[in-house]
Amino acid sequence: MTIELIVIGKTDSKEVAALVEMYARRVNFYCRFAMTTIPDVRNTKHLSARQQSTAEGEAILRQITEGDFVVLLDERGDELRSTEFALWLQKRLNSGMKRLVLVIGGPYGFSEAVYARADAKLSLSRMTFSHQIVRAIFAEQLYRAFTILRNEPYHHE
């Protein structure tokens, strides 16, 4: 299985980008992991939040194929503990799907079209994080899930 993380816009912080890259390398030890960065929408001064999320949504949907299992990282999604997320991931790995696509939206969230295409929604926390820092947090949680599944000494509970 391939796990793909789709994100909007480049990471401004070198430190955050380095963390994402470190965890991406670690996840690649367990499965094929890729990150697709969709460029920020341009000329947003004249766009409403809804128009911006619609434009981002169109770009996101162009990256998704018919057989993909699409998961939105969304504040209204299911909150799972790390061990629960590991079991959730194991079910997806066992299902035989070819590509698990996880999507981090832009600052205004997802368009209705993206919500309609999603197969699941997960929340990292009830707190609000920047869409850039979520990349590092989620990449770490993905790595943590694989170490839990393999009984490796990373996660302590």
Beta strands, then each sheet from edge to edge (+ up, - down):
strand 1: 2-8
strand 2: 32-38
strand 3: 69-79
strand 4: 99-104
strand 5: 120-123
sheet 1: 2+ 1+ 4+ 3+ 5+
end
